[in-house]
Amino acid sequence: MGVVGSWFVGDPDAMVGVPLQPPSGAHWLGTTGQGQDVVAQTVVGTRVSLLIGFGVGLAVVTIGALIGVTAGYFGGLVDSGLSLVINIFLVLPGLPLAIVIAAYLPAGPSTVAFVLIVTGWAWNARVLRAQTLMLRQRDFIAAALVSGESHLRIITRELLPNMTSLLVAQLIGSAIYAIGAQVGLEFLGLGDVSAVTWGTNLYWATNDSALLTGAWWTFVPTGLGVALVGFGLVMLNSGFDEVTNPRLQQERAWRAFLIGGGHAVTRSTPVVVPRD
């Protein structure tokens, strides 16, 4: 809907009806306080919010992987210096820092994305550093070093492929965080309020006193959109983890083996209970 839905709705900025008109046949989700169609505003805002979310997620994971894997792989002074930078960004309060930065930069989606990237990469770097330190001790890394492979090849061909599930989980988690933070910043008026996004939809609904006037249709669709996208991404992350996580694959294979042998398997611990 966010990608192609804008082709099937009208101009989200066009004044198409009476302000704060309830849902009707002409306007399925009513109109805003400025007389704009809520369906068009919600659909177009979906695309912008998703682009910011996944763009920030990709940038955050890339920066985190670059810094975290480098620190964990090389160790020594490199690890100490990069870990210091990571820890500095970790102790900085994310949301207050984002609000301060956004207040001094030109309003717009690019500013929101930049703020979220600056405040969101450190946690990913910390997790990837720890994972790299663990993989660095494995025999296949030692074998690659003995065989004379370059550090770049070891990182790109040996380490990163073994972190695929973790990188995807971080990408999806960062996208969820970015969408929620972007909506929150723009709801506070720190974005470009003339742009059509989920955050500005909520900003204008609040500015028009939607709660006091009972105009629920101006904010409920956007709120449901944020909730459904977050839920969908969480389920996608869970499904990908089940497919790629070797431990979960072994557990499913073990359960299938036991069930095929005529045993009942409990949900928590792998206890075999003979059937009657």
C-alpha positions as CSV (number, residue, x, y, z in Angstrom):
1,M,0.0,0.0,0.0
2,G,2.8,2.4,0.9
3,V,4.6,1.8,-2.4
4,V,1.8,1.8,-5.0
5,G,-1.1,3.1,-3.0
6,S,-0.4,6.7,-3.9
7,W,-1.2,5.9,-7.5
8,F,-4.8,5.2,-6.6
9,V,-5.5,8.1,-4.3
10,G,-5.8,11.8,-5.0
11,D,-3.5,14.7,-4.0
12,P,-3.1,14.5,-0.2
13,D,-2.7,18.3,-0.1
14,A,-5.9,19.1,-2.0
15,M,-8.8,20.6,-0.2
16,V,-11.5,18.1,-1.1
17,G,-14.3,18.7,1.4
18,V,-15.6,20.3,4.5
19,P,-13.0,20.3,7.4
20,L,-13.4,17.5,9.9
21,Q,-16.1,15.7,7.9
22,P,-16.8,12.2,9.3
23,P,-16.3,9.1,7.2
24,S,-18.7,8.9,4.3
25,G,-19.1,7.4,0.9
26,A,-17.2,10.3,-0.7
27,H,-14.4,10.2,1.8
28,W,-14.0,6.8,3.4
29,L,-12.0,8.0,6.4
30,G,-13.3,11.5,6.5
31,T,-11.4,14.8,6.1
32,T,-8.8,16.6,8.1
33,G,-9.0,19.9,9.9
34,Q,-7.9,21.5,6.6
35,G,-10.4,19.6,4.4
36,Q,-7.9,17.1,3.1
37,D,-8.8,13.4,2.4
38,V,-7.6,11.2,5.3
39,V,-7.2,8.2,3.0
40,A,-4.8,10.0,0.7
41,Q,-2.9,11.5,3.7
42,T,-2.5,8.1,5.3
43,V,-1.4,6.2,2.2
44,V,1.1,8.8,1.0
45,G,2.4,9.2,4.5
46,T,3.0,5.4,4.7
47,R,5.5,5.6,1.8
48,V,7.5,8.4,3.3
49,S,7.6,6.8,6.7
50,L,8.7,3.4,5.3
51,L,11.4,5.0,3.2
52,I,12.8,6.8,6.2
53,G,12.5,3.7,8.4
54,F,14.3,1.3,6.1
55,G,16.8,4.0,4.9
56,V,17.8,4.7,8.5
57,G,17.8,1.0,9.3
58,L,20.2,0.2,6.5
59,A,22.5,3.1,7.3
60,V,22.5,2.3,11.0
61,V,23.4,-1.4,10.4
62,T,26.0,-0.5,7.9
63,I,27.8,2.0,10.2
64,G,27.4,-0.4,13.1
65,A,28.8,-3.3,11.1
66,L,31.8,-1.2,9.9
67,I,32.7,0.0,13.3
68,G,31.7,-3.1,15.4
69,V,33.3,-5.7,13.2
70,T,36.5,-3.7,12.8
71,A,36.8,-3.3,16.5
72,G,36.2,-6.9,17.3
73,Y,38.3,-8.3,14.6
74,F,41.5,-6.3,15.0
75,G,41.4,-5.8,18.8
76,G,44.1,-4.0,20.6
77,L,44.3,-0.2,20.3
78,V,41.8,-0.3,17.4
79,D,39.3,-2.0,19.6
80,S,39.9,0.3,22.5
81,G,39.5,3.5,20.4
82,L,36.4,2.4,18.6
83,S,34.9,1.0,21.8
84,L,35.4,4.4,23.5
85,V,33.5,6.1,20.6
86,I,30.7,3.5,20.8
87,N,30.4,3.9,24.6
88,I,30.2,7.7,24.3
89,F,27.3,7.4,21.9
90,L,25.6,4.8,24.0
91,V,25.6,6.9,27.2
92,L,24.1,9.9,25.3
93,P,20.3,10.1,25.7
94,G,19.0,9.3,22.3
95,L,15.6,11.1,22.2
96,P,16.7,14.4,23.9
97,L,19.8,14.5,21.7
98,A,17.6,13.9,18.6
99,I,15.3,16.7,19.7
100,V,18.2,19.1,20.2
101,I,19.8,18.3,16.8
102,A,16.5,18.5,14.9
103,A,15.7,21.8,16.5
104,Y,18.9,23.4,15.0
105,L,18.8,21.8,11.5
106,P,16.5,22.7,8.5
107,A,13.2,20.8,8.9
108,G,12.6,17.9,6.5
109,P,12.7,14.1,6.2
110,S,16.5,14.2,5.5
111,T,17.1,16.0,8.8
112,V,15.0,13.4,10.7
113,A,16.9,10.6,9.0
114,F,20.3,12.1,9.8
115,V,19.3,12.6,13.5
116,L,18.1,9.0,13.8
117,I,21.3,7.7,12.2
118,V,23.6,9.7,14.5
119,T,21.7,8.6,17.6
120,G,21.0,5.0,16.6
121,W,24.1,3.2,15.3
122,A,26.0,2.6,18.6
123,W,23.9,-0.2,19.9
124,N,24.2,-2.2,16.7
125,A,28.0,-1.7,16.7
126,R,28.2,-2.9,20.3
127,V,26.3,-6.1,19.6
128,L,28.3,-6.8,16.4
129,R,31.6,-6.2,18.2
130,A,30.7,-8.9,20.8
131,Q,29.6,-11.3,18.0
132,T,32.9,-10.7,16.2
133,L,34.9,-11.3,19.3
134,M,33.2,-14.7,19.6
135,L,33.7,-15.7,16.0
136,R,37.3,-14.5,16.0
137,Q,38.2,-17.4,18.2
138,R,36.7,-20.0,15.9
139,D,38.9,-22.5,14.0
140,F,37.8,-21.4,10.6
141,I,39.0,-17.9,11.2
142,A,42.4,-19.3,12.3
143,A,42.5,-21.5,9.2
144,A,41.8,-18.5,7.0
145,L,44.6,-16.5,8.6
146,V,47.1,-19.4,8.3
147,S,46.2,-19.8,4.6
148,G,47.2,-16.2,4.0
149,E,43.8,-14.6,3.2
150,S,43.5,-10.9,3.6
151,H,41.7,-9.3,6.5
152,L,39.1,-7.8,4.2
153,R,38.4,-11.1,2.6
154,I,38.1,-12.8,6.0
155,I,35.7,-10.1,7.2
156,T,33.5,-10.1,4.1
157,R,33.6,-13.9,3.3
158,E,33.9,-15.5,6.7
159,L,32.6,-13.2,9.4
160,L,29.7,-11.3,7.9
161,P,28.0,-14.3,6.3
162,N,27.9,-15.9,9.8
163,M,26.1,-12.8,11.1
164,T,23.3,-12.8,8.5
165,S,20.4,-13.5,10.8
166,L,21.8,-10.9,13.3
167,L,22.2,-8.3,10.6
168,V,18.7,-8.8,9.3
169,A,17.3,-8.7,12.9
170,Q,19.2,-5.4,13.5
171,L,17.9,-4.0,10.2
172,I,14.3,-4.7,11.0
173,G,14.7,-3.6,14.6
174,S,16.3,-0.4,13.5
175,A,13.6,0.2,10.9
176,I,10.9,-0.2,13.6
177,Y,12.8,2.2,15.9
178,A,13.3,4.7,13.1
179,I,9.6,4.7,12.1
180,G,8.5,5.2,15.7
181,A,11.1,7.9,16.4
182,Q,10.4,9.7,13.1
183,V,6.7,9.8,14.0
184,G,7.5,11.0,17.4
185,L,9.8,13.8,16.3
186,E,7.4,15.1,13.6
187,F,4.5,14.8,16.1
188,L,6.4,17.3,18.3
189,G,6.7,19.6,15.3
190,L,10.4,19.1,14.7
191,G,9.9,17.9,11.1
192,D,8.6,19.7,8.0
193,V,4.9,20.1,9.0
194,S,4.1,20.8,5.3
195,A,5.2,17.3,4.3
196,V,2.7,14.4,4.3
197,T,4.0,11.8,6.8
198,W,2.5,9.8,9.6
199,G,4.1,12.1,12.1
200,T,2.7,15.3,10.5
201,N,-0.7,13.7,10.3
202,L,-0.7,13.3,14.0
203,Y,0.8,16.8,14.5
204,W,-2.1,18.4,12.6
205,A,-4.7,16.2,14.3
206,T,-3.4,17.5,17.7
207,N,-3.2,21.0,16.4
208,D,-6.8,20.8,15.3
209,S,-7.9,19.6,18.7
210,A,-9.1,16.3,17.3
211,L,-9.4,14.7,20.7
212,L,-11.5,17.5,22.1
213,T,-13.8,17.6,19.0
214,G,-14.1,13.9,18.8
215,A,-12.6,13.7,15.3
216,W,-11.1,10.3,15.8
217,W,-10.8,9.6,12.1
218,T,-8.0,12.1,11.8
219,F,-5.6,10.2,14.0
220,V,-6.8,6.6,14.4
221,P,-5.9,5.5,10.8
222,T,-2.3,6.8,11.2
223,G,-2.0,5.2,14.7
224,L,-3.3,1.8,13.3
225,G,-0.8,2.1,10.4
226,V,2.1,2.6,12.7
227,A,1.0,-0.3,14.9
228,L,0.4,-2.7,12.0
229,V,3.7,-1.9,10.3
230,G,5.5,-2.5,13.6
231,F,3.7,-5.8,14.2
232,G,4.3,-6.9,10.7
233,L,8.0,-6.2,10.9
234,V,8.3,-8.0,14.2
235,M,6.6,-11.1,12.7
236,L,8.8,-10.9,9.7
237,N,11.9,-10.8,12.0
238,S,10.6,-13.8,13.9
239,G,9.9,-15.8,10.8
240,F,13.3,-15.1,9.3
241,D,15.0,-16.1,12.6
242,E,13.1,-19.4,12.6
243,V,14.4,-20.1,9.0
244,T,18.0,-19.1,9.5
245,N,18.7,-19.9,13.2
246,P,20.4,-23.3,13.4
247,R,19.3,-23.9,16.9
248,L,15.6,-23.4,16.0
249,Q,16.1,-25.6,13.0
250,Q,17.5,-28.4,15.2
251,E,14.7,-28.0,17.7
252,R,12.1,-28.3,14.9
253,A,13.8,-31.4,13.5
254,W,14.0,-33.0,16.9
255,R,10.3,-32.3,17.6
256,A,9.3,-33.7,14.2
257,F,11.4,-36.8,14.9
258,L,9.7,-37.4,18.3
259,I,6.2,-36.7,17.0
260,G,6.8,-39.1,14.1
261,G,7.9,-41.8,16.6
262,G,4.6,-41.6,18.4
263,H,5.7,-39.4,21.3
264,A,4.0,-36.3,22.7
265,V,6.4,-33.3,23.1
266,T,5.8,-30.5,25.6
267,R,6.2,-26.9,24.6
268,S,8.9,-25.8,27.1
269,T,11.6,-28.5,27.7
270,P,12.2,-31.4,25.4
271,V,10.5,-34.0,27.7
272,V,9.3,-37.2,25.9
273,V,5.9,-38.4,27.1
274,P,4.7,-41.8,25.9
275,R,1.3,-41.8,24.3
276,D,-1.5,-44.1,25.6
